[in-house]
């Protein structure tokens, strides 16, 4: 990709915003297990940062996805992974289907508010028994007059306790698991919706995550996104932006870990010399940075195909797989060079170790990515 002055202006704006409005509050939000999403998202909306690749008529900038990926990459500067993930849910997980397939009603009443930062939204797909196995969800939406009646539950929902509405995947009828589902926008203030306490997670501590329960929740059928029965397909398309976000969003987080490790090992003395004087450490950090650059190239290549209308399922899946595995490798390798300090809870590398373990699980586990890659390569066994 070729970056223009406009790309760099977006990069500079989000970098300055992170340094001023997010990172100074990192420790407090981690302790509290939540950050003020409405307040933060409104500030971002006022700067136009929540609708970079969304339609102008609904408040977006109307730019192509290369500008969005610059934004996503810059989110890796955030020292609290939970905050960057929550922002990504708003921009790249819960709203792409609304923008691509939603009616004017959906876009005016839900998408526009997400872009302006006047509403917080969540993507509600996973269930206790169906994470990556999207086709196996059990939540139902049954027609009753002009409404849907929704019953079921959703699990591991990011932004759950602060969300104003959900982009929910539910079964709306039919025997084919890939053609029986629909995406429906569900406001969270409706009768019959309840939530668990915030889930106690290994990482992403500043992100509020909960289980959501639906007991005869009545939602107008006009809240349907696109066509009924197309929800699985829409979600698979929506996953492409989520996976590209996941790949791009980890790049600067990994580079930060590498650079802080360089600084620490340069200052840390052992056996009469700095740790960084050891060639084994120099070479390992060089290897890790090389891997990060290779992932960046793959991600940029996938994005270029995406904005040109190509099917980038293969490359997006590869990038997501590589990102999840590489961030674990970077965090683990760098942590080792911090010694005992790396085992401390508030160490930046140990936080990356905790926060980014989810990268190989959420948005499709590594094994699911491998299955997709095998299918696209034509090597998946046929029975």
Buried (B, 14 or more C-beta within 10 A) or exposed (E): BEEEEEBEEBBEBBBEBBEEBBBEBBEEBBEEBBBEBEEBBBBBBEBBBBBBBBBEEBBBBBBBBBBBBBBBBBBBBBBBBBBBBBBBBBBBBBBBBBBBBBBEEBBEBBBBBBBBBBBBBBBBBBBEEBBBEBEEBEBBBBEEEEBBBBBBBBBBBBBBBBBBBBBBBBBBBEEEBBBBBBBBBBBBEEEBBBBBEBBEBEBBBBBBBBBBBBEEBBBBBEBBBBEBBBBBBBBBBBBBBBBBBBBBBBBBBBBBBBBBBBEBBEEBEEEEEBBBBBEEBBEBBEEBBEBBEEBBEBBBBBBBBBBEEEEBBBBBBBBBBBBBBBBBEBBEBBBEBBEEBBEEEEBBBBBBBBBBBBBBBBBBBBEBBBBBBEBBEEEEEEE
